[in-house]
C-alpha cells in the first residue's frame, strides 16, 4: 500500500542520512552512525504507534454522539469543497488507502445510497476518520520531543512532517466525500417527504371518496 511504501522509504532515507551525518562519517551530528539509524527507526515506530493509540482512543473512549455529521465541526461548506477541487483531489484520492477494513465498515463505495439509516452510519465513520487523521497530524510533532535534542532537526522534524503529510490527505478525502454524501442525504430526505405527502394525499382522497360513496348509498337506500 502507498502509506506503507512511503513509511518504509522515509525511514530508510532517514537512516541513511543520519548515518552519513554522524560523527563517524561527516561529523555533523554528535551521535554515532548506529545511534542515528536506531533513533530514525524508533521515531518512525513511535509515530506509527501514536497514530494507532489516537485512533483507538477516539473510536473506543469518546461518546458516539460526538461524531454527528450535523455538528458544525463536521460540516463542509462550498468554499472548503472548492479548495479540495483546486488541489485536484479527484485525481489522487483513489490512490490513498481506505482504512475501513480495520473497522468492518468499508467506505470504498456507498452500498445503499437511498437508505439514510445506512448513510447515518457512513457519516459516523467519516466523522471518526476525520477526527483521527486531523488529531494524528497535529500529534505528529510529538516526535520532536521523543528524539534526543541533537536529532530534532534530522530525525524528529522529518518524521513529524512525513506523518502529518500522510494523515492530512486522508482527512481531506473524507471531508470531500462528506460534502457529496450530504447532498445525497438531503435528496433522500426530500424524496421521503414527497412520498409521505403523496401517501397522505392518497389517504385523504380515499377517505373523501369513501365518504362520498357512503353518502350516495344512504341517499339511494
N, C-alpha and C positions, 0 to 999 in steps of 0.2 A: 504494500500500500504506500501511497505517496507520503503520508505522515511518517511512517516507519523509515522510509528511504531518506527523507530529509533529516530525521533524527540521527540516523547512522552516519550519513555523510557529514553532518555538522559536528558530531562527536569525534569522528576520525580526524577531521580537519583541525579541530581544536587540539587534539592530542599531538599532531604533527607540529603545529605552530608553537605550542608551549614547550615541546621538547626542543625545538630549534632555538627558542628564546632563552632556554635555561642556561644556568651558569656553566654547564658542561660544554655548550656549543657557542652561542653568540654572547652569552653572559649578560643578557638584558634583564632577565629576571633572577632574583636571589633565591632560586629553588633549583633542585637537580632535575634532570630530564625525567626520571621516573615519577617525581612529585608532580611535575607539570602534567604528565599523562594521567596519573592517578586522580588528580583533582578535576581534570577535564571529564573523566568518566563519572566521578562521584557527583559533580554538579549536574550533569545530564540526567543521571539516575534520580537525583534529588528533585529535579523539575518534573520528571515523569511521575514520581511518587506523590508529589504535592498536587499535581493535577488530579490524580486518582482519588486522593483524600478529599479534595474540594468537591469533586463530583459525587462521591459517596455521601458526604455531609449534606450537600444541598438536596439530594434526592431522598435521603433517609431521615434526616433530622429536622428539616424545615416543613412547616404545615403545607399541605397541598393547596389550601385555599389562597396561599400567597401567589400561586402560579396560575392566575386567571388572565386570559388574553384581553379581557376588557379593562384591566387596570392600566392607567396611563403609562407606566414604565414599560409595558409590553406593546403599546400601541405604536404602529408605524405610520407616519404621515406621508403625504405625497412628496414632500421635499426630500425626505430620507430615501424614499424609493428612487427618486431621480439621481441621488448620489450613487446608489448601487448600480444604476444603469450607466452612469458616467464611468465607473470603474470596470465596465464590461462584464458584470457578474455572470451573465448568461453564458458567456464563452468558456468560463473556467469553473463554474460551480459544480459541474458533474465530475470534475477531477479530484475534488476534495472528498475524502471518505465520510460516509454517513455511519454514525455510531449506534444506530437503532438496534443492531444485533446484540448489544450489551444490555438492552432494556426490554427486550422481547416485543418491541414496537418499531417496525420499520417505517422510515419516513421517505423511502426512495420514491414511493408513489402513493397517491390517495386512493385507497381501496374502495371507499364508499362515499363518493363526492356529494351525493344527495342526502346523506344521513348526518344531521347536525350533532346528534349524540356522539357519533364516531368522530366528527370534526372537533368536538369539545376535547376529547382525549388527545387528538392530534395536536391541538393548540397547546394543551398542557405539556406535552413532550417538547414542543418548540420552546415554550417558556423555560422549562428546565434547562434545555440545551443552551439557550441564550445566556441565562444567568451563569451557568457553569463555565462557558467559554470566556465571558467577559471578566468574571472573577479570576479565572485561571490566568488570563492575560495580564491582569494587574498584579497578581501574586507572583508572576514570573520573576519579578525583580527582587524577590526574597533571596535569589541566588547570589545577589551582591553581598549579602550578609552571611552566606553559607561558606564561601571560599575564604582562604587566608587573604589578608589585605594586599599583599604583593600581586595576587592573581585576580583582583577585582576587574581590572580592565581587560585582561587577556582571557579570562575564563568566565567570571561572573556576569559581566555585561553581555558578551556574545550569547551565552546560554539564555539569559533573560530575554534578549531581543528575539532570538530564534523561536523560543517557546511562545512568546507573545504573538509573533507573526504566524505561528501555526494555529493559534486559537482564534484570532480575530476573523480570518476569512470564514471559518465555520459559523461564527456568531452572525456575520453579515448575511450569509446564505439563509440562515434560519429566519432572520428578520425580513429578508426579502420575500421568502416563501410565506411568511406570516401575513404580509400585506395582500398577497394574491389569495390566500386562504380566507381572509376576512371578507373579500369581495364575494367569494363563493358562499360563505356562511350567510351573509346578508341576503343574497339572492334566494337561498333556500328558505330563509325566514319570510321573505316576500311571497314566495310561492305557497308556503304553508298558510299565510294569511289569506291569500286569494282562494285557496282550496277551502278554507274554513268559511269564508264569505259565500262561496258558491254553495257549500253544503247547507249553510243557514238559509240562503235564498231558496234553495230547493225544498228545504223543510217547510219554510213559510208558504211557498207556493202550493206544496202538497196539502198543508193544513187548510189553506184557503179553499183549495179545490174540494177537499173532503167536506168542509163546512158548507160549501155551495151545493154539493151533491145531497147533503142531509136536508138542506132547506127545500130542495126540489122534491125529494122523496116525501117530505112532510106535506108539501103543497098538493101533491097528487095522491096522497094516501086516502 
